[in-house]
């Protein structure tokens, strides 16, 4: 998935076999940092926390309605589906 400003991460992006009635469920959205316009993040729009692992190996929980900075090597576990930021 190409991540652009204000893009939304939908259920179908992570799970292509999702039934049509759930495929458009919004899981996250690309957001701009409120004080640093050069920094973008992925906002968790689900009810459950995500697990983030950064390129340096540190881990962080991403609660609902919070964002994780988008950087190369970031790995996310979103409801059991793993994703990684690559160039």
C-alpha positions as a printed Julia matrix, in Angstrom:
87×3 Matrix{Float64}:
   0.0     0.0    0.0
   1.31    3.45  -0.89
   1.13    5.71   2.15
   0.32    9.29   1.2
  -0.93   12.26   3.2
  -4.41   11.54   4.63
  -4.47    8.01   3.18
  -6.57    5.49   5.05
  -5.59    1.95   5.92
  -8.59   -0.29   5.32
  -9.31   -3.84   6.43
  -8.98   -5.03   2.81
  -5.4    -3.68   2.66
  -4.34   -6.08   5.43
  -6.72   -8.93   4.7
  -7.68   -9.14   0.99
 -10.05  -12.05   1.69
 -12.18   -9.91   4.05
 -15.92  -10.09   3.24
 -17.21   -7.09   1.28
 -19.26   -5.74   4.19
 -16.07   -5.41   6.29
 -13.54   -4.57   3.56
 -13.99   -0.79   3.93
 -13.53   -0.76   7.72
 -10.98    1.97   8.51
  -8.09    0.7   10.62
  -5.78    3.71  10.44
  -5.04    7.03   8.78
  -1.87    8.88   7.84
  -1.65   12.03   9.95
   0.79   14.93  10.16
   2.49   15.72  13.48
   0.72   18.72  15.05
   3.91   20.72  15.66
   6.38   19.29  13.11
   5.0    19.26   9.55
   7.9    17.05   8.4
   6.79   14.13  10.58
   3.96   11.79   9.64
   2.41    8.95  11.56
  -0.18    6.21  11.28
  -3.15    6.85  13.57
  -4.72    3.77  15.18
  -8.44    4.06  14.45
  -9.33    0.65  15.88
 -10.6    -0.07  19.38
  -7.64   -2.32  20.19
  -3.99   -1.34  20.71
  -1.38   -2.14  18.07
   2.14   -3.38  18.72
   4.95   -1.41  17.05
   8.56   -2.51  16.7
  10.99    0.15  15.53
  14.07   -0.44  13.35
  16.3    -0.33  16.44
  14.31   -3.17  18.03
  12.45   -1.11  20.62
   8.78   -1.9   21.05
   5.82    0.31  21.86
   2.09   -0.17  22.27
   0.0     2.14  20.09
  -3.33    2.76  21.84
  -6.53    3.6   19.98
  -6.59    7.18  18.67
  -2.79    7.53  19.0
  -0.27    7.62  16.16
   3.03    5.9   15.62
   5.73    7.74  13.59
   6.25    6.31  10.11
   9.88    5.33   9.59
  11.61    2.73   7.45
  11.82   -0.59   9.24
   8.78    0.06  11.44
   6.88   -3.18  11.98
   3.27   -3.18  13.14
   1.05   -5.91  14.49
  -2.52   -4.87  13.79
  -5.0    -7.44  15.12
  -2.6   -10.28  14.4
  -1.6    -9.08  10.92
   2.03   -8.05  10.56
   3.17   -5.21   8.32
   6.49   -3.46   7.71
   7.37   -0.02   6.34
   9.67   -0.36   3.33
  10.85    2.07   0.68
